[in-house]
Amino acid sequence: MDLFNDLVIPVGSSHLTLIRLMLYISASFLFAYTGLLFGSVLLSSKAASKAKKDNDFRYQKLAQSLIKVGTGITGMWFGLGIVPFLSFILGYPQLLSGTEGDILGFLIVGLLVFSMAVASIYIYKNSLNFKSLFYSFKTNVRSKSESIVGEYTPLDEDVENTGAFTGIWGIILLIVATWFLAGATTYAYDHSLWGQSIFNMLFGLNTIFKMLLILTMGTAFASAVYMFNAFSWQGGYEFVNDEERELSKNFVRKMGLYSALLIPLIYAFQIVTIPNNALSGLMFVFGLISLLFVVFFAQSIYLSKSEDHTSGVKYGFMFIMISFAMFAAQDQQAFHISVAENLNSISEIHEKADEARHASYAKSEVEPVVDAQAIYDTRCIACHKFDVKLVGPAYNNVVPKYEGKEGDLVKFILNPSPQNPAEFPAGMPAQGLTPAEGKAMAKWLMGKVLGGGEEKAEPVAEKPTEEATAAKH
């Protein structure tokens, strides 16, 4: 867990708002998809069990269609399941930093169990596909050779047993993953659980009712998605006859109605068990809106019994999606209220760190104090004086040439080049000064020579040449 805790950095209020938005979107997707996947495999397993019990292949086809509700799109388990889980793992520690609410372990366990559940469910899905292939094979070959069919019967039974086994385990693992997900999100806003054991979290009433609510709403969601795909979207599925159509509709419709009737009861218990430190008026508003759309969903599913209202299932599909979104908003609002003070503290820490950072930047931009006199006394005095030529020319003869050209003088001091090779062939060696030291030295020299700091001497008189002396005589 320390790996993720080390990634936590204080962020400002705008970044906190973005993280909260990310968590809300992730919660909407994760709650809805986890529930949808559970409802999909639950309804499919029930249909497959009924197909085996009644020896009715129509239920086998229904089981195949139902499992596609949660697995039909390639990669949806990753985009709608794994990615939101990872967002939770990265987002919650940011908002809970500085508190005892460490939910990383619970989320990581939930992610691992969810991944195992997905693997089991996809094996179950493939076993249904093989079962369907064997059925078609036996139907087409039996009329020609019973012996060939008999050879494949053991393999058919193995596939059926594998499907039943992986289907049950997919349901169990998904329940456990949802349990940890519900527990982690409850633990995040229930301060009384902070520092308590994992059993207090998992067996808390709010955790249990939240888990049941996600699974029940998910079953209703899976029913709505199947009804929408089978009877509304692009004309619906092609059934062999009206009897198969009614069989599929009644089976799924009944499960959807049962789920819709349970949702308000579970929802009420879930809201009642939310701790006082997470309650707010807006949270109840989200909960009521969610329940209202559950009622709309139940009505649309109920009316689908009539053939005239079958197309209305598309509204039921939208209603349950909105209900899930409002449930996620309610959960995130409870979390926000419970950690509001901590969010203010995080924002204050960020602001102080930001101020300190800006102060350090401002300090670094101030020119350092450089003692130009000390540089002259240690590096320049051996070769230069103001009014007398030594190894190098007198400053009073050179500096006036740079009047109004301080930048050029700085460049020359930092990187000197021969200016009078005939008289000073060696030139001035570079002294290894920093830019700040070079600038300070140039200002100091110009102040001394041009500003009257040193008595200006007349330019050093050059010795007369022999030709000039002879000319005078």
ABEGO torsion letter per residue (X at the ends): XAAAAAABBBBBAAAAAAAAAAAAAAAAAAAAAAAAAAAAAAAAAAAAAAAAAAGBAAAAAAAAAAAAAAAABBGAAAAAAAAAAAAAAAAAAAAABGBABBAAAAAAAAAAAAAAAAAAAAAAAAAAAAAAAAAAAAAAAAAABAAAAAAAAAAAAAAAAAAAAAAAAAAAAAAAAAAAAAAAAAAAABAAABGBBAAAAAABAAAAAAAAAAAAAAAAAAAAAAAAAAAABGGEBBBABAAAAAAAAAAAAAAAAAAAAAAAAAAAAAAAABBAAABBAAAAAAAAAAAAAAAAAAAAAAAAABAAAAAAAAAAAAAAAAAAAAAAAAAAAAAAAAAAAAAAAAAAAAAAAAAAAAAAAAAAABBBBBBAAAAAAAAAAAABBAABBBABBBAAAAAAAABGBAAAAAAAAABBBBABAAABAAEBBBAGBBAAAAAAAAAAAAAAAAAGABBBBBBBBBBBBAAAAAAAX
